[in-house]
Amino acid sequence: MARNILAVIEPGAATLVSCGNLHARTTTPRWMGFHLRERYPSLVALDAEIDGGAAYLATESGSGITTLGTPTGDPRRGVERYVTRDEHGFDGRYHVGPATPSLPLR
C-alpha cells in the first residue's frame, strides 16, 4: 500500500491518505504509515476515533458489516493535536462521531 501511495504523491503537494488505524501507525515497518513517514518526515498521522456504529471489515474469518459499539452521543468532532507523538506514532486524533458502513468497490 505504501509503495502505491508513494508512487502518486506529487512533491510539494498536500496529500491526504485515509486508512484504518493500524495502517496509519508510524512506529514499525509493519505499518504503512511508517514507510510514508520515512519518506516524508513532516507527515502528520492522526488516529481516527469513532463513537460506535458499524463498518465493513475484511478479516481472516471473513468479510462483512461489523458492529463497532453502541454510539454514546459523544459530541466531540474535529482534530485534536497532541503535544508529543504517542506510542503508536500518532500526532493527534480526529473525532468523527458514529461510523456508518460502506461496502467495498467492486
C-alpha positions, 0 to 999 in steps of 0.5 A: 500500500505504501509503495502505491501511495508513494508512487502518486504523491506529487512533491510539494503537494498536500496529500491526504491518505485515509486508512484504518488505524493500524495502517496509519501507525508510524512506529514499525515497518509493519505499518504503512504509515511508517514507510510514508513517514520515512519518506516524508518526515513532516507527515502528520498521522492522526488516529481516527476515533469513532463513537460506535456504529458499524463498518465493513471489515475484511478479516481472516474469518471473513468479510462483512458489516461489523458492529463497532459499539453502541454510539454514546452521543459523544459530541466531540468532532474535529482534530485534536493535536497532541503535544508529543507523538504517542506510542503508536506514532500518532500526532493527534486524533480526529473525532468523527462521531458514529461510523456508518458502513460502506461496502467495498468497490467492486 
